Amino acid sequence: MPSKMITHFPWAASPFIMNAPMEGFAGGELAAQVTLAGGLGFVGGTTNLDKEMEIASSIISKEPSFGNYTGKTFPIGVGFLVFITDIEKVLPSVARWKPKVVWLFAAKELSALQTWAERIREVTGGESQIWIQLGSVATSLEVLKIAKPDVVVAQGSDAGGHGIDQGAGIISLLPEMRDAMNQNGFEKVPIVAAGGIADGRGVAAALTLGAEGVVMGTRFLASEEVRLPDDNYRQAVLQGKDGGQYTVRSQVFDELRGPTIWPTGYDGRAVVSASYRDHLTGASIEELRSKTRQAEEKNGKDYGVQGRSAVWAGAGIGLVNKVQSARDIVFEVRKSAVETIEAARSRV
């Protein structure tokens, strides 16, 4: 039976698949194509939100299947990094577009999530859903009480990019989070899974664990529509194998160009680079910054295992082997997930 959650998304197909709102990477083109494939596309909303939403709108408006869409909200989601985003600067855009979902992540204080949720509901007339990305059971319960999100995004520690520095993989985090939510009166709040999911098998596993939908980030780094600094970044992703060895979680990646701006308690998963290997052998942060600066001044940002610039990617990187359109990624992963579930049923 399809997830009840997708009844709020009349264009959606099951299993429900989303792209992560990767700031600087997930723009209007990527988001539009994911939505048009029956998923929910997200843009990273810290900068140029109106521009990205206009790009998405121009693509969606040309699609015959969306020609008669009459929803009160725009069928795209927007993600905000709460700790660095001035809410007053983005609220006019949120009010203008009324995105289907506003995804919140990384507040310095949990009370900020309550403030954001209240203001967004105010300017959208309660039409835009609030999704909040969380990585621990205790924090999820506290945030549910104060911010009342419509959906919790459970991010496991296999995720690429940023997350809490003391977390668990989705296979243990999600069931425990679901149990705790059920026991504390939040049984009707759906959970969406993120972190290490890169193919249909991961989607099937997440659904079995209790997720109502899944988010993929690293898989979409190999999409035609994603925005990357250069092709070397993409090649570093495509060449990745054995994700637990090829990538690692560390705070050092955020320190390479200066003191990290991230709040205490967060780190990030990226490709093991020359900078990280030097870090392991005892190089000081000043030395790492100097080497990174010199390398970038000489050759530009140098990505990959021999480079010094961070390539944010998850532990599922070894499952990302080819460049595809975002639509094809969604269709392929969805089909594979259904086949995986059917195959598993035959073994029970």
N, C-alpha and C positions, 0 to 999 in steps of 0.2 A: 504494500500500500504506500503510495507516495506520501512524503512529508506533509503534514498539515500546514507547516510554515509557508509552503509555496503558494497557498491560496491567497496570500497577500501580494503575490507577484504573478499576475494573470498570464504573462508571457512565458513563465518559467517551465522548464522540463525537469523531471526527476531522473537521477540524482541531481540535486541543486549544487551548482559549481560556481565559485566566484574567484576573481583574481584579487590578490592582496593589493591594498592601496599604497603601493610602494612609492614613496615621495621621490619625485624626479624621474621615475621609471614608468609609472602607470599614468598615462595621459588619456585624453579624450578618445583617441582612436582605439586604443586597447580596450578601454571600458565599454565603448559602444559595441565592439565586435563580440565581446563576452556576453553582453546583454542580448544581442541579436541571435546568439547561439542558444538562447534559452537559459542562460545563467544570470548573474548579476555582476555587471562591471563596476569597478571602483576606480576613481582617480585619487591621487595624492593631493590633498587640498591646501597645503601650506602656502603655495605660491601660484599665481596666475589661474585661480579657480574659474573665473568667468570665461577666460580664454579656452580652457580645457572643456568646460561644459558646452560652450558654443561649438567646439569641434565635434563633440559627441552628438549634439543636437543635429548638426548638419548631416551626419551619417545616418542617424536613426530616422530622421524625417524622410529620407529617400527610400527606406525599406518598406515595401508594400505591406508586409505583415504588421507594421507599426503605424500604418497610415491613418488608422482609425482609433489609435490609442487615446483614450479620454481620461486617464487617471489624473488625480489631483496632484500627483507628485511626478517628477521627472524620473524615468526608469534607469537611473544611474545612482551609484553610491559615492560618497565622498569621505575620505579618511583624514583626520586631523591629529597631528602630534600636539597634544594639549600643552605640554611644557614649554614649547617655543612659539605657539600661535597666539596672537592677540585676538581674542574672541570678538572684540568690537570691530575689528577690521574685516572679519570674514562673515559676520552675521548678515550684512546686507546681501551678500552673494547667496547665502543659504536661504534667505527670505525670497530672493528673486527666483531661484531655481527650484526650491523645495525638493531636494534630492530624495529619492525613495528611502535611502538609509544614510545616516551620519554615523560614522565609525570613529570612536574615540580611543586614544591610546596614550599611555605614558604621561600621567599627571605627576607633578611633584608632590602634591597632597591629594588624597582621595576626595576631599571636599570639592576640589576643582571639577571633578567629574559630575558632581551634583549640580554645580552652577552651570556648566556647559549643557547638561541635559535639560535643565529648566529653561534656559534661554533659547535653545533650539526649538523646544516644543512651543515656546511662546511665539517665535517669529514664523514658524511654519503652521501654526494653528493645530499642532499635535499631529500633523499629517506625516511628517518624516519619522521613520523609526530610528531609535537610538540603539546602536550596537556598541558594546564596550569590550575591548580586548584585554584578557586577563590570563595570568599564568599560575595561579595558586588557588586552592580551595578556600582558604580563609579570606583572602582578599575578595574573591568572587562573592562570598556571602555578605561581606561588608558593603561592597559596591551595590549589590542588588537592593539592599535595605535603603541606601541613601540616594541613589541615582535612578533606580527602577528601570534599568535598560530593558528594551523589548527582546533583545537577544544577547547572549554572552558568547564571545569568540574565545574559545579555549585554545591558547597557544602553547604547544609543547616545545620542549627544549631542542628538538631537531630543526626548528625553524631557522631559516636564513635571516640575516638582518638582526634587528634588535628585539630583545625580550628580557624578562627578569633573569637575573644571574644565578638564581637558585630555583630551578624548576625541574619538572619531570617530563618524560616523553608522553605523547598524547595517549598511548595505550594504557597508561596507568592514571594520568591526570583526568581524562574525560570521564571514565566511570565513577571515580571518586567524587568529582565535581557534581556529576548528575545525582548521585546518591545524596550528597549533602544538600543540594538544592531541593530535592524532593522532600527531605526530612525537615526542611526549614520553611516550607510553604511556597517554594518557587518552582513547583513541579510543572507549571504551565509555560515557563520561560524556556524557549529553545536554546540549544547549544550548537554552535557551528565550530567545526574542528579546523585547526591550522597547525602546521609544523611538520615537515618531513613528508607531506603527501604530494606525490608527483605523478601518479598513474592511477588506473582504475582499481588496482588492488588496494592501494592506500585509501581510496574513496570507499570501497566496500568495507574495509576494516573500520573506518571511522563511523560509518553508518551502523555497523554491528555494535560498536561501542556506545551508541546512543546519540550520535550527531544527527542533526536535521539537514546539514549541508556541509560542504567543505570549501576551504580556501587554499589556493595554490599560489605561491609566489615564484619560487625558483623555476618551475616548469614554464611560466610565462616569460622568463628571461630569454627563452629560446623562441619567443613568438616574433612574427614579422612586425608587429605593431608596437612592441615595447620600445622605450627610448633608452638607449645605452650610450655611455660616453664615447665608445668606439668599438670597432669589431674585435679588438683584443679582449675586451670584457666578455663578449659572447663566446669567444673561443676558449677562454678560461673556464666558462661554464660547461661547454660541450665536451671539453677534454676531461672533466672531472669524473673520477671513478672512486669507488670505495669511500663513500661520503663521510663516514666517521673519521677517516684518516686525512682526506683531502680538504676537509673544512674543520674549523675549531671555534669554540666560543671563547672570547677574550675581550677585555676592555682595552687592550693595547691598540686595536684597530682604530678606535676613536681618538687616540692620543697622538697619532702620527703627524698631524698638522697643527697641533696645539692642544691645550687642555680640553678635555671632553666637555661638551655642553649637556650631556645626558645626566638625568638625575641619578642619585645614588641608588644602587640596586638593579641597574641595567647593564647588560653587555651585549655583544653582537656576534653572530656566527658568520665567518667569512672564510675564503680560501686560504689555506696555509701558504704564507708568502715568505719572501726573503726577510722581510721585516719581522715577522713572527718568529722565524727560526733564530734570528739574531737576538730577539727578546729572550728566547729560551736559554741562550748561551750567556746571558747576563748583560747584554748591551743596555745602557741607560736610555731612558726615554729621550733625553737630549740628543744622544747619538743617533737614535732611530729617526728622530725628526730631521736631523741634519742630512742623513743618507737619503731619506725620502725626498726632501727638498732638492738636493743635488740631482737625484735621478730624474725628478720631474722637470727641473730646469733644463736638463740635457736632452731628454727624450719625450717630454710630456708625461702624463700619467702612465705608468707601466704596470699593466695588470697581469695576473697569473702567478704561478708558483715561483717563478724567478723574479717577479716584480715586487714593488714595494707599496703600491696603492691597493687599497682594500677592494676585494670583490665579494660583495655580500651574497651569500648563497647558503642553502640549507643542506642537511645531511642526505636529502634525496637527490642530490646532484648527479649521482651515477646513473639515474634513471632518465636523465635528460640528454638525449643523444642526437636530436635533429631539430632543424628550424622549421616551424609550421606557422600557418596563420592561427590567430587566436581562436577563430571559429573551429578550425580543424582540431585544435587541442581539446576544446570542450567536447566536441562530438566524439572524438576518439576515446577520451577518458570516460565519458558517460557510458558509451557502448561497452568498454572493457569492464567497467564497474558492474554492470548488469550481468555480463557473462561470468564474472568472478563470483558473484553471489549465487548464480545458478549452479556453477560448478561446485561451490561449497555445499549447497543444499544436497547435491547428489552424493556427497561423501558422509552425510549425517545419517 
